[in-house]
């Protein structure tokens, strides 16, 4: 089975749940945020909807108030720079939502491949 990245956050989280990898995704997100010294501690009981909202809020706050930490987080998570540069930064709310998706997508790739190989 080849890896095909989901097209949006809801599809990604549904796919993670379907593959029984949702908890691994939460673990990976917590791990990378802690590596970036941006402690986020999603409990394993976090629903996909809560994860989506809280991750978006966290990214929004980082962009607003802690920009260098935000850049460090993108580096730690390994979000491709060209994908971030393609985003429209004129609306910070929309930008943070799109970046949250890029982070989720990258974390999902890590979890998916670790599970497969």
C-alpha positions in Angstrom: 0.0 0.0 0.0 1.5 3.3 -1.0 1.3 6.4 1.1 -1.2 9.0 -0.1 -1.4 12.1 2.1 -5.0 13.1 3.0 -6.2 16.4 1.6 -7.4 18.0 4.8 -7.3 17.8 8.5 -10.6 15.9 8.9 -9.7 13.3 6.4 -6.2 12.9 7.9 -7.6 12.4 11.4 -10.3 10.0 10.1 -7.6 8.0 8.3 -5.4 7.9 11.5 -8.4 6.6 13.5 -9.3 4.0 10.8 -5.8 2.7 10.8 -5.8 2.6 14.6 -2.8 5.0 14.6 -4.5 8.0 16.1 -2.9 7.6 19.5 0.5 7.2 17.9 -0.2 10.4 16.0 -0.9 12.2 19.4 2.3 10.7 20.8 4.3 11.9 17.9 2.9 15.4 18.1 3.6 15.6 21.8 7.1 14.3 21.3 8.0 16.8 18.6 6.5 19.8 20.4 8.4 18.9 23.5 11.6 18.6 21.4 11.0 22.1 20.2 10.5 23.2 23.8 6.9 24.1 23.1 5.4 21.7 25.5 2.0 20.6 24.4 0.5 17.6 26.1 -2.5 16.2 24.4 -4.0 13.5 26.6 -4.7 10.2 24.8 -8.4 10.9 25.4 -8.2 14.0 23.1 -10.8 13.7 20.3 -9.9 14.4 16.7 -12.0 17.6 16.8 -10.3 18.8 20.0 -6.9 18.0 18.5 -7.7 20.0 15.4 -8.9 23.0 17.4 -6.2 23.0 20.0 -3.4 22.5 17.5 -4.7 25.4 15.4 -4.9 27.6 18.5 -1.3 26.7 19.5 0.1 27.5 16.1 -1.9 30.8 16.0 -0.4 31.8 19.3 3.1 30.8 18.2 2.9 32.9 15.0 1.5 35.9 16.9 3.7 35.9 20.0 6.7 33.5 19.6 7.7 33.6 15.9 11.2 32.2 16.4 9.8 29.3 18.4 7.3 28.7 15.7 10.1 28.5 13.1 12.0 26.1 15.3 8.9 23.9 15.7 8.5 23.7 11.9 12.2 22.7 11.7 11.9 20.0 14.4 8.7 18.6 12.9 10.4 18.8 9.5 7.6 20.6 7.6 8.9 21.3 4.1 9.8 24.9 3.8 8.5 25.2 0.2 5.0 24.2 1.4 5.0 26.9 4.1 6.2 29.5 1.6 3.3 28.7 -0.7 0.8 29.7 2.0 -0.9 33.1 2.0 0.2 34.9 5.1 -2.2 37.8 4.8 -4.7 36.2 7.2 -3.0 34.9 10.3 -6.1 32.9 11.3 -6.2 31.0 8.0 -2.4 30.7 7.9 -2.3 29.1 11.3 -5.0 26.6 10.2 -3.0 25.7 7.1 0.3 25.3 9.0 -1.5 23.1 11.6 -2.5 20.9 8.7 1.0 20.8 7.4 2.3 19.8 10.8 -0.4 17.1 11.2 0.4 15.8 7.7 4.1 15.6 8.4 3.5 13.9 11.8 1.1 11.5 10.0 3.8 10.5 7.5 6.2 9.7 10.3 3.6 7.6 12.2 2.4 5.8 9.0 5.9 4.8 7.8 7.0 3.7 11.3 3.9 1.5 11.4 4.5 0.0 7.9 8.3 -0.6 7.9 
